[in-house]
Protein backbone atom coordinates (compact mmCIF):
# COMPACT_ATOMS: atom_id res chain seq x y z
CA UNK A 1 0.00 0.00 0.00
CA UNK A 2 1.30 3.42 -0.96
CA UNK A 3 0.38 6.24 1.40
CA UNK A 4 -0.42 9.79 0.36
CA UNK A 5 0.61 12.43 2.93
CA UNK A 6 -1.17 15.77 3.02
CA UNK A 7 -1.63 18.81 5.13
CA UNK A 8 -5.29 19.78 4.97
CA UNK A 9 -6.81 23.14 5.88
CA UNK A 10 -10.30 23.76 7.20
CA UNK A 11 -12.18 27.00 7.78
CA UNK A 12 -15.24 27.90 9.78
CA UNK A 13 -17.67 25.06 10.54
CA UNK A 14 -14.95 22.58 9.48
CA UNK A 15 -15.36 23.58 5.82
CA UNK A 16 -12.60 22.02 3.70
CA UNK A 17 -10.41 24.74 2.15
CA UNK A 18 -7.48 22.89 0.53
CA UNK A 19 -4.96 20.08 0.88
CA UNK A 20 -1.35 19.93 -0.18
CA UNK A 21 0.56 16.69 -0.58
CA UNK A 22 4.04 16.37 0.90
CA UNK A 23 6.74 13.68 0.65
CA UNK A 24 6.84 10.69 2.98
CA UNK A 25 10.37 11.68 4.00
CA UNK A 26 8.97 14.63 5.98
CA UNK A 27 7.23 12.29 8.46
CA UNK A 28 10.46 11.59 10.34
CA UNK A 29 10.75 15.34 11.05
CA UNK A 30 7.06 15.79 11.86
CA UNK A 31 6.63 12.71 14.07
CA UNK A 32 8.18 14.23 17.25
CA UNK A 33 5.68 17.10 17.14
CA UNK A 34 2.55 14.95 17.52
CA UNK A 35 1.02 12.77 20.23
CA UNK A 36 0.41 9.66 18.14
CA UNK A 37 0.09 6.88 20.73
CA UNK A 38 0.75 3.50 19.09
CA UNK A 39 0.53 4.98 15.57
CA UNK A 40 4.23 5.74 15.21
CA UNK A 41 3.98 5.97 11.39
CA UNK A 42 1.09 8.48 11.60
CA UNK A 43 -1.15 6.33 9.39
CA UNK A 44 -4.37 6.42 11.43
CA UNK A 45 -6.48 9.43 10.67
CA UNK A 46 -5.63 13.08 11.00
CA UNK A 47 -3.31 14.83 13.43
CA UNK A 48 -4.12 18.40 14.43
CA UNK A 49 -1.50 21.08 13.92
CA UNK A 50 -1.93 22.97 17.17
CA UNK A 51 -0.83 26.56 17.77
CA UNK A 52 2.26 25.45 19.69
CA UNK A 53 3.65 23.45 16.72
CA UNK A 54 2.24 25.47 13.82
CA UNK A 55 5.48 27.38 13.06
CA UNK A 56 7.60 24.22 13.17
CA UNK A 57 5.24 22.31 10.88
CA UNK A 58 5.24 25.24 8.43
CA UNK A 59 9.05 25.31 8.44
CA UNK A 60 9.39 21.55 7.90
CA UNK A 61 6.91 21.56 5.02
CA UNK A 62 8.13 24.86 3.59
CA UNK A 63 4.67 26.42 3.45
CA UNK A 64 2.81 29.29 5.06
CA UNK A 65 -0.01 28.40 7.44
CA UNK A 66 -2.75 31.02 7.61
CA UNK A 67 -3.86 31.96 11.14
CA UNK A 68 -7.59 31.75 10.39
CA UNK A 69 -7.50 28.10 9.27
CA UNK A 70 -7.21 24.81 11.15
CA UNK A 71 -4.64 22.36 9.80
CA UNK A 72 -4.29 18.59 10.03
CA UNK A 73 -1.59 16.22 8.87
CA UNK A 74 -3.40 13.34 7.17
CA UNK A 75 -2.60 10.02 5.55
CA UNK A 76 -4.68 8.13 3.03
CA UNK A 77 -4.18 5.25 0.64
CA UNK A 78 -2.85 6.56 -2.65
CA UNK A 79 -4.42 5.47 -5.90
CA UNK A 80 -1.89 3.89 -8.22
C-alpha positions in Angstrom: 0.0 0.0 0.0 1.3 3.4 -1.0 0.4 6.2 1.4 -0.4 9.8 0.4 0.6 12.4 2.9 -1.2 15.8 3.0 -1.6 18.8 5.1 -5.3 19.8 5.0 -6.8 23.1 5.9 -10.3 23.8 7.2 -12.2 27.0 7.8 -15.2 27.9 9.8 -17.7 25.1 10.5 -14.9 22.6 9.5 -15.4 23.6 5.8 -12.6 22.0 3.7 -10.4 24.7 2.1 -7.5 22.9 0.5 -5.0 20.1 0.9 -1.3 19.9 -0.2 0.6 16.7 -0.6 4.0 16.4 0.9 6.7 13.7 0.6 6.8 10.7 3.0 10.4 11.7 4.0 9.0 14.6 6.0 7.2 12.3 8.5 10.5 11.6 10.3 10.8 15.3 11.0 7.1 15.8 11.9 6.6 12.7 14.1 8.2 14.2 17.2 5.7 17.1 17.1 2.6 15.0 17.5 1.0 12.8 20.2 0.4 9.7 18.1 0.1 6.9 20.7 0.8 3.5 19.1 0.5 5.0 15.6 4.2 5.7 15.2 4.0 6.0 11.4 1.1 8.5 11.6 -1.2 6.3 9.4 -4.4 6.4 11.4 -6.5 9.4 10.7 -5.6 13.1 11.0 -3.3 14.8 13.4 -4.1 18.4 14.4 -1.5 21.1 13.9 -1.9 23.0 17.2 -0.8 26.6 17.8 2.3 25.5 19.7 3.7 23.4 16.7 2.2 25.5 13.8 5.5 27.4 13.1 7.6 24.2 13.2 5.2 22.3 10.9 5.2 25.2 8.4 9.1 25.3 8.4 9.4 21.6 7.9 6.9 21.6 5.0 8.1 24.9 3.6 4.7 26.4 3.4 2.8 29.3 5.1 0.0 28.4 7.4 -2.7 31.0 7.6 -3.9 32.0 11.1 -7.6 31.8 10.4 -7.5 28.1 9.3 -7.2 24.8 11.2 -4.6 22.4 9.8 -4.3 18.6 10.0 -1.6 16.2 8.9 -3.4 13.3 7.2 -2.6 10.0 5.6 -4.7 8.1 3.0 -4.2 5.2 0.6 -2.9 6.6 -2.7 -4.4 5.5 -5.9 -1.9 3.9 -8.2 
